[in-house]
Amino acid sequence: MGTVVCLLGLLMLMQEVKGGQGLGNDGGDLWQEFLRLPTENGGTKWALLIAGSSGYDNYRHQADVCHAYQIMKKGGLKDQNIVVMMYDDIAYNPKNPRKGVIINKPNGGNVYAGVPKDYKGKDVNKNNFLAVLLGKKSALTGAGSGKVISSGPNDHVFVYYSDHGGPGVLSMPSGEGLYANELVQALKKKRAGGAFLNLVVYLEACESGSIFEGLLPSNIGVYAMTASNKTESSWATYCNTPGYTTCLGDLFSVAWMEDADPRRPGDRQTLAQLYTIVKKRTTRSQVKLYGDLRLASQPVSLYYLPPGPGITSTASGAILTDDEEGRRGGGVDQRDAGLVYLWREYYEEKSVEAWERLLREMERRSRLDTSVDLIVGDLLSSKAQLLQVRAGQPLVDDWDCLKSMVRTFEAHCGPLGQYGMKHTRAFANMCNAALDHHHMAKAASKACTMHPPLITY
């Protein structure tokens, strides 16, 4: 029946063109849109799911990814077409009250069950992520499953990332972070190689909008939804669960996944409808869209909802009030979630060691912030220059300069860590002001001699 409908549509479109209605620019767009319309039977669904953190304090990121895997399976994706990257140090962590179980909400089911850990531990890194995304088995390192996204020109690809981030960068549990230009270049390369029809990306990270703003083209069939804009944090949720000292989920992530959970086969919810729901529920940050927004009219079932006979989309995610969010612990900044974890550890243990871990982390953050302030004061002429945000443009003109700035700072002052990634905008603005790593080395050497870094928990 679907084939008949498509053929009828093609005949009608041909009649429009013959009648002269489709010969201008509008007609060209009409033809392009028709040829882009996918069918439920065309191509294969692929999914790449990655948690970019490790440690029990970051429980929520791996819980998000495990939950996403269960949604992919319910949506009909085969394990051979799903790649999961997670450190896998949570389920059997000594601090996990339910060994072998990971939940993504209070009293939730075990989302860890059956999850293939294709790449875990130190194999979860930038190099392997890009190799998997690009389908390049030869570029893989370590001891993972070897699975990659071997998608073709008629396939639909879904990519989901959950973790910490900063302006222009996403965290990885091993090695250097993934920079915005590296991700966008990989997406362009995959498109140029005819390796997908359309690709959808969801990013759960602080300043996740900065990964795509001014970088992601609007004509390569890539549609991105981010948990926050380019300047704000994303938020953890379910942080007050009895028995757990850590947050169980992230606000943006549970918004789209808890919307997907009850949906039935054949639900025709579109990406645009989902965005409206997720945006309303994610009350602490601004959910943003980037890339090819023409894909917004596509059904989510092309990517991960279960296929079937078309039915009217009726289910919608719950919209929570601030009071309800407060009761469930929905108002924790991603960067503060680590401190909340250490505080709850102390509250549970009442030990000197737990209190000292909390104090050390607070002091580490204070020293890091002070060091950056000193460097900025030495290199930039004004506070306004430090905080400059370029509307509609990439974070930085020279990404190699930014990477060099970060490496030089870390060589003198210690790792930025998940908290310190927030300072990458300052480093980017130094590059935009024509400064380089030599300037950073001199300023950082002085600043971090005065305020040497601490080793945290």
Backbone torsions as a table, in degrees:
resi	resn	phi	psi	omega
1	MET	NA	-42.5	180.0
2	GLY	-60.8	-37.3	179.8
3	THR	-64.8	-40.9	179.2
4	VAL	-61.2	-44.1	-179.4
5	VAL	-61.7	-43.0	180.0
6	CYS	-63.1	-41.5	179.7
7	LEU	-64.5	-41.0	177.6
8	LEU	-62.8	-41.0	178.1
9	GLY	-62.4	-40.7	178.6
10	LEU	-63.1	-43.3	179.4
11	LEU	-61.9	-42.4	179.2
12	MET	-63.6	-39.9	-179.8
13	LEU	-65.6	-39.5	177.7
14	MET	-61.6	-39.7	179.4
15	GLN	-62.7	-39.2	179.2
16	GLU	-63.2	-43.2	-179.2
17	VAL	-66.1	-42.4	179.0
18	LYS	-62.4	-33.8	-178.5
19	GLY	-80.7	1.3	177.5
20	GLY	87.1	4.1	-176.6
21	GLN	-83.2	-14.3	-175.2
22	GLY	-122.0	30.2	-173.7
23	LEU	-95.9	-14.8	-179.8
24	GLY	-91.0	-159.3	178.7
25	ASN	-61.5	-39.1	179.5
26	ASP	-61.6	-40.2	-179.6
27	GLY	-64.0	-39.6	178.3
28	GLY	-61.8	-42.6	178.0
29	ASP	-63.4	-37.3	-178.9
30	LEU	-63.3	-45.0	177.9
31	TRP	-60.9	-45.5	-178.0
32	GLN	-61.4	-44.0	-179.8
33	GLU	-62.2	-41.4	-179.6
34	PHE	-62.6	-45.2	-177.3
35	LEU	-68.3	-22.2	179.6
36	ARG	-83.0	-16.1	-176.1
37	LEU	-64.7	113.6	-179.9
38	PRO	-85.1	164.9	174.9
39	THR	-117.3	159.1	179.4
40	GLU	-61.7	-25.7	-177.3
41	ASN	-92.8	-6.4	-175.2
42	GLY	-94.1	126.9	175.0
43	GLY	78.2	-178.7	-176.3
44	THR	-119.8	145.8	174.0
45	LYS	-87.8	134.4	175.8
46	TRP	-127.2	152.4	177.2
47	ALA	-143.0	135.1	173.2
48	LEU	-119.8	116.3	-175.1
49	LEU	-118.9	125.3	-177.0
50	ILE	-138.2	132.1	169.7
51	ALA	-102.8	120.5	-172.4
52	GLY	-93.9	24.5	-177.9
53	SER	-135.1	175.9	172.8
54	SER	-142.5	169.2	177.4
55	GLY	96.3	145.8	-177.2
56	TYR	-64.6	-29.4	178.0
57	ASP	-63.9	-21.7	177.8
58	ASN	-103.7	25.2	179.6
59	TYR	-41.0	-42.8	-169.8
60	ARG	-60.8	-34.0	-175.8
61	HIS	-67.9	-43.7	177.1
62	GLN	-70.7	-32.8	175.4
63	ALA	-63.2	-42.1	176.8
64	ASP	-57.5	-47.9	-175.5
65	VAL	-67.9	-39.5	176.7
66	CYS	-62.9	-41.3	177.7
67	HIS	-62.9	-42.8	178.9
68	ALA	-60.2	-38.9	178.2
69	TYR	-59.9	-43.5	-179.4
70	GLN	-62.5	-35.6	177.8
71	ILE	-68.2	-39.9	177.6
72	MET	-60.5	-43.8	-178.9
73	LYS	-65.5	-42.2	177.0
74	LYS	-62.2	-31.3	-179.5
75	GLY	-79.9	1.8	174.4
76	GLY	95.1	3.9	177.6
77	LEU	-72.6	142.4	177.8
78	LYS	-89.7	151.6	-179.8
79	ASP	-57.4	-31.8	-179.4
80	GLN	-67.3	-15.5	-179.6
81	ASN	-110.0	9.4	177.6
82	ILE	-120.2	128.9	175.0
83	VAL	-116.1	125.2	-179.5
84	VAL	-113.8	127.7	176.9
85	MET	-120.7	113.2	179.5
86	MET	-153.9	145.9	-174.6
87	TYR	-63.5	-31.0	177.7
88	ASP	63.0	49.2	176.2
89	ASP	-121.6	21.9	-175.8
90	ILE	-107.5	-48.7	-171.9
91	ALA	-56.2	-42.0	-178.1
92	TYR	-110.1	22.6	176.0
93	ASN	-65.5	138.4	179.5
94	PRO	-55.1	-25.7	-178.3
95	LYS	-87.4	-8.1	179.1
96	ASN	-76.0	119.4	-177.0
97	PRO	-68.3	-18.0	179.5
98	ARG	-124.6	93.6	-174.6
99	LYS	-61.7	133.2	179.8
100	GLY	78.8	6.5	-177.6
101	VAL	-125.6	134.6	171.1
102	ILE	-124.8	132.0	177.6
103	ILE	-119.4	154.7	-177.6
104	ASN	-112.6	2.5	174.4
105	LYS	-161.9	160.2	179.3
106	PRO	-56.4	133.9	-179.6
107	ASN	61.4	19.7	-179.6
108	GLY	-78.7	165.7	178.2
109	GLY	-74.2	169.0	-178.4
110	ASN	-78.2	101.3	-178.6
111	VAL	-80.9	-8.2	-179.7
112	TYR	-77.8	-21.9	-173.9
113	ALA	-59.0	125.1	174.2
114	GLY	77.8	1.4	-176.7
115	VAL	-71.8	123.7	176.6
116	PRO	-77.9	125.4	178.1
117	LYS	-94.4	82.4	-175.7
118	ASP	-64.4	-39.7	177.7
119	TYR	-136.6	124.5	-177.3
120	LYS	-139.3	170.4	-178.1
121	GLY	58.5	-137.7	-176.9
122	LYS	-70.1	-9.9	175.9
123	ASP	-74.5	-10.0	174.4
124	VAL	-87.7	93.9	-177.2
125	ASN	-148.1	172.4	-176.2
126	LYS	-60.7	-45.1	-177.2
127	ASN	-59.0	-48.1	-178.3
128	ASN	-69.3	-36.3	177.8
129	PHE	-59.9	-48.0	-179.1
130	LEU	-66.1	-37.5	178.3
131	ALA	-64.6	-42.5	178.5
132	VAL	-63.6	-47.1	-178.7
133	LEU	-59.6	-41.7	-176.8
134	LEU	-84.3	-4.1	179.4
135	GLY	72.9	27.2	-175.2
136	LYS	-102.6	87.1	179.8
137	LYS	-59.9	-34.2	-177.3
138	SER	-65.2	-20.1	-177.9
139	ALA	-92.5	-4.3	-178.5
140	LEU	-70.8	148.4	174.4
141	THR	-128.3	159.3	176.9
142	GLY	88.9	-153.8	-170.4
143	ALA	-124.3	39.6	179.7
144	GLY	-77.9	-174.6	-177.0
145	SER	-70.8	-20.5	-176.4
146	GLY	87.3	-3.5	178.9
147	LYS	-70.0	140.6	175.9
148	VAL	-137.2	169.6	178.2
149	ILE	-84.2	88.3	-177.8
150	SER	-90.2	51.3	-174.9
151	SER	-77.5	158.1	-179.5
152	GLY	-117.2	-176.2	-171.7
153	PRO	-66.8	-15.6	179.0
154	ASN	-105.9	8.6	-172.0
155	ASP	-94.9	157.9	176.9
156	HIS	-113.9	128.4	-174.5
157	VAL	-117.5	135.5	176.8
158	PHE	-118.6	129.3	178.3
159	VAL	-122.6	128.6	-179.8
160	TYR	-130.5	127.3	179.7
161	TYR	-123.7	134.3	176.5
162	SER	-134.4	122.5	177.6
163	ASP	173.4	-162.5	175.5
164	HIS	-84.4	158.7	175.7
165	GLY	-155.2	178.6	175.9
166	GLY	-150.9	177.5	178.4
167	PRO	-53.7	114.7	175.3
168	GLY	78.3	8.2	-175.7
169	VAL	-149.3	146.2	174.9
170	LEU	-116.9	139.6	-176.6
171	SER	-75.0	154.0	171.4
172	MET	-132.2	147.6	-178.1
173	PRO	-72.5	-17.2	179.2
174	SER	-135.4	134.2	176.5
175	GLY	75.5	-165.3	-176.1
176	GLU	-71.5	153.7	177.6
177	GLY	-69.9	166.6	178.2
178	LEU	-93.3	118.4	-178.2
179	TYR	-86.8	154.5	-174.6
180	ALA	-57.3	-44.4	-177.4
181	ASN	-65.4	-30.4	178.7
182	GLU	-68.4	-42.2	178.5
183	LEU	-66.6	-47.2	-177.6
184	VAL	-66.0	-39.3	176.6
185	GLN	-61.2	-39.2	178.3
186	ALA	-64.7	-40.8	178.6
187	LEU	-64.6	-42.1	177.3
188	LYS	-62.5	-42.4	-178.4
189	LYS	-64.9	-41.3	179.5
190	LYS	-65.0	-39.0	177.6
191	ARG	-65.0	-45.1	-179.0
192	ALA	-62.1	-28.8	178.7
193	GLY	-83.8	5.2	180.0
194	GLY	64.9	35.8	-173.1
195	ALA	-96.9	8.8	172.0
196	PHE	-166.3	157.4	171.2
197	LEU	-85.1	-52.8	174.7
198	ASN	-141.9	153.5	-178.4
199	LEU	-138.2	133.8	179.4
200	VAL	-117.3	133.2	179.3
201	VAL	-120.9	132.2	168.8
202	TYR	-114.8	128.7	178.7
203	LEU	-118.4	123.1	173.2
204	GLU	-107.7	101.3	179.8
205	ALA	-169.0	156.5	173.6
206	CYS	-65.2	144.8	-179.2
207	GLU	51.5	30.2	-174.8
208	SER	-63.9	-23.5	176.0
209	GLY	-62.5	-26.6	-179.4
210	SER	-70.3	-14.3	178.8
211	ILE	-70.6	-30.1	-174.0
212	PHE	-115.5	-24.6	-173.8
213	GLU	-62.0	126.3	179.8
214	GLY	76.0	0.4	-176.4
215	LEU	-119.3	-42.4	-173.5
216	LEU	-82.6	118.1	179.9
217	PRO	-65.1	158.5	-179.0
218	SER	-97.6	8.2	-173.9
219	ASN	-131.3	23.2	-179.9
220	ILE	-114.5	14.1	176.1
221	GLY	73.6	25.9	177.8
222	VAL	-116.3	126.5	-177.9
223	TYR	-119.0	124.5	-176.2
224	ALA	-121.6	136.5	173.9
225	MET	-122.6	127.9	-176.4
226	THR	-117.2	152.7	-177.0
227	ALA	-71.8	-22.1	-176.5
228	SER	-149.5	170.2	175.9
229	ASN	-81.9	-164.6	-173.2
230	LYS	-80.8	-6.9	-174.3
231	THR	-123.5	-3.9	-172.6
232	GLU	-120.6	164.4	178.1
233	SER	-78.3	157.8	162.6
234	SER	-96.5	174.5	-166.9
235	TRP	-130.6	141.1	173.8
236	ALA	-82.7	161.3	-179.9
237	THR	-146.1	172.9	-177.1
238	TYR	53.4	55.6	-175.3
239	CYS	-102.0	2.3	-177.6
240	ASN	-120.2	34.7	-176.5
241	THR	-82.8	123.4	178.9
242	PRO	-53.9	134.5	179.3
243	GLY	92.2	-15.1	-178.4
244	TYR	-115.9	132.3	177.5
245	THR	-95.7	4.6	-174.7
246	THR	-127.3	164.0	177.3
247	CYS	-79.0	145.1	-174.4
248	LEU	-95.1	-17.3	-176.4
249	GLY	-157.6	179.3	176.1
250	ASP	-120.4	143.7	-167.7
251	LEU	-60.6	-49.3	178.7
252	PHE	-63.1	-43.6	-175.9
253	SER	-65.6	-47.0	-179.5
254	VAL	-69.0	-24.1	177.6
255	ALA	-62.6	-48.7	-178.0
256	TRP	-76.4	-31.7	-177.6
257	MET	-78.3	-39.1	178.2
258	GLU	-72.0	-20.3	170.1
259	ASP	-72.9	-36.8	-178.1
260	ALA	-73.7	-33.1	-173.1
261	ASP	-51.4	-47.6	-175.0
262	PRO	-86.6	-2.6	-173.2
263	ARG	-73.7	142.3	-174.3
264	ARG	-95.4	159.9	177.0
265	PRO	-54.6	135.1	178.5
266	GLY	88.8	-0.8	177.9
267	ASP	-59.1	128.0	-175.4
268	ARG	-96.5	27.1	175.7
269	GLN	-55.0	136.0	179.0
270	THR	-97.3	166.1	176.2
271	LEU	-61.2	-35.3	178.1
272	ALA	-65.7	-42.8	178.3
273	GLN	-64.3	-40.9	178.1
274	LEU	-63.4	-42.5	179.3
275	TYR	-57.5	-42.8	179.7
276	THR	-60.7	-43.1	180.0
277	ILE	-65.9	-48.8	-176.9
278	VAL	-65.0	-39.7	179.7
279	LYS	-62.2	-40.1	179.7
280	LYS	-69.5	-36.3	-176.8
281	ARG	-80.7	-30.1	179.8
282	THR	-83.8	83.5	-168.5
283	THR	-84.7	-10.3	-174.0
284	ARG	-101.5	-8.2	177.4
285	SER	-147.5	165.8	-177.7
286	GLN	-95.4	109.4	175.7
287	VAL	-69.9	132.8	-174.6
288	LYS	-126.2	156.3	177.1
289	LEU	-117.5	144.2	178.9
290	TYR	-143.0	162.7	174.1
291	GLY	89.3	-141.3	-174.8
292	ASP	-84.5	90.2	-174.5
293	LEU	-74.7	-6.3	174.5
294	ARG	-66.1	-21.5	179.4
295	LEU	-72.0	-11.0	-176.0
296	ALA	-58.1	-25.7	-179.1
297	SER	-82.4	-5.2	-179.3
298	GLN	-75.2	148.3	174.9
299	PRO	-71.4	142.7	178.9
300	VAL	-63.1	-24.4	-179.3
301	SER	-62.9	-16.5	174.9
302	LEU	-67.5	-18.0	-174.0
303	TYR	-115.2	-46.3	-178.3
304	TYR	-153.6	-18.2	175.8
305	LEU	-70.1	152.3	-177.8
306	PRO	-66.1	133.0	178.8
307	PRO	-76.2	169.4	177.7
308	GLY	156.9	-175.2	178.0
309	PRO	-56.9	137.8	-177.1
310	GLY	-61.6	129.1	175.1
311	ILE	-130.6	157.9	179.6
312	THR	-69.3	134.2	179.1
313	SER	-75.4	120.4	-177.3
314	THR	-121.9	-34.5	-177.2
315	ALA	-66.7	146.8	176.5
316	SER	-145.2	149.3	-179.5
317	GLY	-67.0	148.0	179.4
318	ALA	-69.4	136.8	175.5
319	ILE	-98.5	119.6	-173.5
320	LEU	-99.2	143.5	174.6
321	THR	-79.4	165.9	178.5
322	ASP	-59.6	-37.9	179.2
323	ASP	-63.6	-42.8	179.4
324	GLU	-65.3	-39.2	177.6
325	GLU	-64.8	-40.0	178.9
326	GLY	-61.5	-41.3	-179.6
327	ARG	-65.9	-31.7	-179.3
328	ARG	-93.8	-1.7	178.6
329	GLY	80.8	44.2	-174.5
330	GLY	-93.6	2.6	-174.1
331	GLY	-114.2	46.9	-179.7
332	VAL	-112.5	115.9	175.6
333	ASP	-55.8	138.1	-180.0
334	GLN	-50.8	-40.6	-175.6
335	ARG	-75.2	-21.3	177.5
336	ASP	-90.1	-12.4	-177.3
337	ALA	-59.8	-33.3	177.9
338	GLY	-64.8	-38.2	177.2
339	LEU	-70.0	-38.4	177.0
340	VAL	-60.3	-42.1	177.9
341	TYR	-60.4	-47.6	-178.9
342	LEU	-65.4	-36.9	177.1
343	TRP	-64.3	-44.4	-179.3
344	ARG	-67.6	-33.2	174.5
345	GLU	-61.7	-44.6	178.2
346	TYR	-65.0	-42.3	-179.0
347	TYR	-60.2	-38.0	-179.8
348	GLU	-76.2	-42.2	-173.0
349	GLU	-85.4	-34.8	-173.8
350	LYS	54.5	38.3	-176.8
351	SER	-108.9	154.9	176.7
352	VAL	-63.6	-38.2	-178.6
353	GLU	-61.9	-43.4	-179.9
354	ALA	-65.6	-40.1	178.8
355	TRP	-64.8	-39.5	179.8
356	GLU	-68.1	-35.7	176.5
357	ARG	-61.6	-41.5	178.8
358	LEU	-65.2	-45.3	-179.4
359	LEU	-64.4	-39.6	179.7
360	ARG	-62.6	-41.4	179.9
361	GLU	-67.8	-39.4	177.7
362	MET	-64.1	-41.1	179.5
363	GLU	-68.8	-38.6	178.2
364	ARG	-59.3	-45.2	179.6
365	ARG	-63.1	-41.3	-179.6
366	SER	-63.6	-43.5	180.0
367	ARG	-65.9	-40.8	179.6
368	LEU	-61.8	-47.6	179.6
369	ASP	-61.3	-41.4	179.6
370	THR	-64.3	-41.7	179.6
371	SER	-61.9	-44.4	179.4
372	VAL	-64.6	-41.1	178.8
373	ASP	-60.5	-41.3	179.6
374	LEU	-65.5	-41.7	179.5
375	ILE	-64.7	-44.2	179.2
376	VAL	-62.3	-43.9	179.1
377	GLY	-61.9	-29.5	-179.5
378	ASP	-79.6	-33.9	-170.5
379	LEU	-105.1	-29.8	-177.3
380	LEU	-108.2	148.0	-172.8
381	SER	-77.9	-21.7	-176.2
382	SER	-153.9	158.7	175.3
383	LYS	-62.6	-34.7	179.7
384	ALA	-62.2	-37.1	178.4
385	GLN	-65.0	-36.3	177.9
386	LEU	-62.9	-43.5	-172.3
387	LEU	-94.6	6.5	-175.7
388	GLN	-56.3	131.2	177.2
389	VAL	-119.3	123.3	-176.1
390	ARG	-93.5	110.3	-176.1
391	ALA	-66.0	127.7	174.9
392	GLY	70.9	6.0	-178.6
393	GLN	-117.1	160.4	173.7
394	PRO	-61.2	158.1	-179.6
395	LEU	-56.2	-39.9	-172.8
396	VAL	-144.7	151.7	177.9
397	ASP	-80.3	-38.9	-175.1
398	ASP	-115.7	98.7	-176.8
399	TRP	-69.6	-30.7	176.8
400	ASP	-65.0	-36.1	176.1
401	CYS	-62.5	-44.3	-180.0
402	LEU	-61.2	-46.1	179.3
403	LYS	-60.6	-40.3	179.0
404	SER	-66.0	-38.7	177.7
405	MET	-61.8	-45.2	-179.4
406	VAL	-64.1	-46.3	-179.4
407	ARG	-61.9	-40.7	-179.1
408	THR	-67.0	-43.4	177.1
409	PHE	-58.7	-47.8	-176.2
410	GLU	-66.1	-32.0	178.2
411	ALA	-64.4	-32.8	-178.3
412	HIS	-96.1	-30.9	-168.9
413	CYS	-119.4	-0.5	-177.8
414	GLY	90.8	169.0	-175.5
415	PRO	-63.4	142.4	174.0
416	LEU	-63.8	-40.1	-177.9
417	GLY	71.2	-177.7	-176.9
418	GLN	-66.1	-35.9	177.9
419	TYR	-71.6	-44.9	-173.0
420	GLY	-72.1	-12.0	178.6
421	MET	-60.2	-18.7	179.6
422	LYS	-62.4	-19.9	-176.3
423	HIS	-85.2	-0.9	-178.5
424	THR	-63.4	-24.1	175.7
425	ARG	-64.7	-39.5	178.0
426	ALA	-62.1	-43.1	179.9
427	PHE	-66.5	-37.9	177.8
428	ALA	-62.9	-41.4	-179.7
429	ASN	-68.9	-26.5	172.2
430	MET	-64.9	-44.0	177.1
431	CYS	-62.2	-41.8	-179.6
432	ASN	-66.5	-20.5	177.1
433	ALA	-93.1	14.8	175.7
434	ALA	70.4	23.7	172.3
435	LEU	-91.2	161.9	179.7
436	ASP	-136.6	-173.8	-173.7
437	HIS	-67.0	-20.7	176.1
438	HIS	-67.0	-42.2	175.3
439	HIS	-62.5	-43.0	179.4
440	MET	-61.8	-44.8	-177.4
441	ALA	-58.6	-44.0	-179.2
442	LYS	-65.9	-45.6	-177.8
443	ALA	-70.4	-40.4	-178.6
444	ALA	-68.9	-37.0	178.4
445	SER	-59.4	-40.8	179.2
446	LYS	-72.9	-46.3	-175.9
447	ALA	-65.6	-40.9	-172.9
448	CYS	-89.5	-5.5	167.0
449	THR	-76.8	-35.7	177.7
450	MET	-72.0	-34.9	-176.5
451	HIS	-132.1	76.1	-176.9
452	PRO	-61.8	146.8	-177.9
453	PRO	-69.3	156.1	174.7
454	LEU	-107.7	150.8	171.8
455	ILE	-88.3	124.8	-176.7
456	THR	-94.6	-173.1	-176.1
457	TYR	-63.2	NA	NA
